[in-house]
């Protein structure tokens, strides 16, 4: 589904990513990305989605080399992205913005997305008037529009309580399975990552530490030393 080969990104003399290899083989899975601040998580997402040009390496989706393709081309080809900061249209109702994106991407039926994220009661509310947790669900719902095959979510639970985070991941998990979407999720809430993700990749200082099942990654001494701490 997704293959990243020797991906490197430099900002002048700073090596943000250094030879990262990553492979996600199947549809309908959640793949978590963890690491301390400065590990290169968001840079990896930017390089995969075309927002940052790699200095070395290639990105493949379903066997097709997309390294040189634009952000717009990738979105229309089935790759979507959400960001650390909620990127909704604050002055529009939830219904209006979902319909706006749906008309642009040819999404014929929003009911499944609306119901999966429990947004029906908020459809006619202006987006900046609803609770922050609801706004985060709208943000991810927008990324789901157009039936993407690959979603990249950058800290979808940022600013949410523990209960809201669990609820968000439960909704995400449900829709990923229903739609056969592969979702790559950068998240600081490692408990949520280990609970809901099928596989986890750990980064540190721009380099890959380990990719594996959540229970394997959580117990790895290199991951503990780099990020989780001895209490993990």
N, C-alpha and C positions, 0 to 999 in steps of 0.2 A: 504493500500500500504506500509506504513512504520509506525512502532510503536516502540517507545523508552520508556522503563519502568525503572524508578528510576535510571537513568544513572548517575554514579559518577566516576570521574577520579581525582586521587591525584598525585602530583609531590612531593614526600617526605611529608613535613608538609603542603604543599600548596594544598588547595582544589580547583581545576580548574573547576570542575563540581560537583554540589551537588544535587542529586536526581531529575534530569530533566525527565519530562514526556512529550512526544510529539507524536502526531498521525496525519498522513496525509492519508486520507481515499481513495482518488481517483487518477486515472491517468489523465494526460493532464492538470496538474495544476502547477503553480509557487508558491512556499511557501518561503517567505522571512524570514531571520533570522537577527535581528538587535540587537545592544547593544554597549556600550562604549568599548574602549580598555580594555582587561582583563576580559571581560564578560564571556568568555568561548566558543565563537562562533567557532573558528577553532578547539578547542579541541573536541567540539561536532561533527564536521565533521570528525575528525580523528577517534573518537570512533565508529561512524557509519560505516566508510569505513574500519575499521580493522587496521588502522595505530597506534592506541593507544588502549591498552587493558584496559577496564573499571575495576575499583576496586569494583564496585557494579553495578547491573542492567543488563538488557537484551535488545537486538536489534532484531526486527522481521521485515522481508520483505515478504509481501503477506502471512502472517501467519506463516512463517517459521523462527525458531530461528537460527540466523546466528552469534550469539555473538562470537563463538569460531572459525569461519571460517577465512581463510587467505585473504589478500588483493587480491591476484591473483584469488582465487576462487570466490570472490565477483564480480570482474570485468567480469569474464567469465559467471557468473550467471545473469549479467544484471545491475550491479552497476558501475557507472563511476564517476570520480572525476577530477576537475581542481583546480589549486592552485593560491594563490595570485601572485606568480611569474610565468610568462608565461613559460610553460614546453613544448616547441616545439623543433624540431631538427633543429638547426640554419643552418647547412651546407647542408640540403636537400631542394629540391624544395617543394612547397606546395603539388604538385601532388604526389611526391615520398613518403612523410611522411603519407599522407592520405592513399595511396595504401598499404604502409607497415603495418599500423595498421589494415586496412581492411582485408588484407590477413591473419593476425594473428587471427582476430575475426570473420572471415567468413561473412563480409559485402559484399553483391553482387552488390550493386548499390550505388555509391557515389553522383550521380547527384543531388538528392534531397538536400543533405547536402550542396554541393557546391553552388547550386543556392540559397538556403535559406540564406546563409551567404555571398552571392555575392562575391565568391572567384574565379570565373571562369577566370577572367582577370589576376589573380595572380598565377594560377596553375603552371606555368613554371618559376616562380621567386624563387630564393633562399630565404628561410624564413627570414634570418637575414637582408635581403636587403629591405624588405617591411615595410610600416609604422607600428608603434606600435599598432594602432587600428586594423589593418589587422591581426597582429600577435595574438592579443587577440581573434579575430574571428576564426583564425586557431586553437587556443588552445581549444576553446569550440567545434569546429567542430570535433576535434580528440576525445573529450569526447562523442560525439554523434555517433561515428562509432561503429558498432556492435549492433545497435538497443537496447541500454540500456533501461530498464524500469524505472530506478531511477538514476538521476544525482545529484551530489553534487558539487556546484560551489562556490569556495571561493574567494570573491571579484572579479568577472569577469570584472568589470569596473574600476579596480585600474589603475590610471594613464591616464585615458581617459578624454577628455573634456565632457562638458554637452551634446553637440550634438552627440558625439561618443557614450556616454553612452545610450542615447535614442535610437540610431540606433541599438546598440548591443542588448538591451532589446527587441526591436521590432523584430529582427531576432530570438532571443531566444524564444520569445512568439509564433511566427509563427511555429517554428519547434516543440516545445513542443505540441502544438495543433495538428499538422499534424501527429506526431508519437505517440501520446498518452503517452508521457514521463512525469513522475513526477520529477520536478526539485526543489531541496532545495538550496536556494541562500543566502549566506552570503554577505551583501553589506553595505558599509558605506554611499552610496548615498541614503538616506532615501526617497527622492522625487521619485527616480526611483522605489524603493521598493513599495511605496504606490500607485504609478501609475500603475505598471504592475503586481504586485503579487495578487493572489487570497486570500491569507491569510498571516498573519505575526506573527512571534513569537519573543518576546522581552526577552532578557536575561540581567542579571546584577549580577556581582560577582559570576558567576557560577550557578545562580539559575534562574528558570523560573519566569518571571513576569506575562506574559499574552500571550495567543494565541487567535487570532480572526481575523475578517475582518479588512482590512487596516484602514477604517474610525473609527473603534472602538479602535484599538490599538493606532492610532495617537492621539486620544483625552483623553486617559487614563492618569490620573494624575501621577500614578506610573512610567509610561514610560516617560512622560515629565520630571519628576524629575530626573530620572536615566540617560537619554540620549538626548532627543530631545531639551530640553530647552524651555523656555516660549514662544519663537517665533514660535514654531511648531504649 
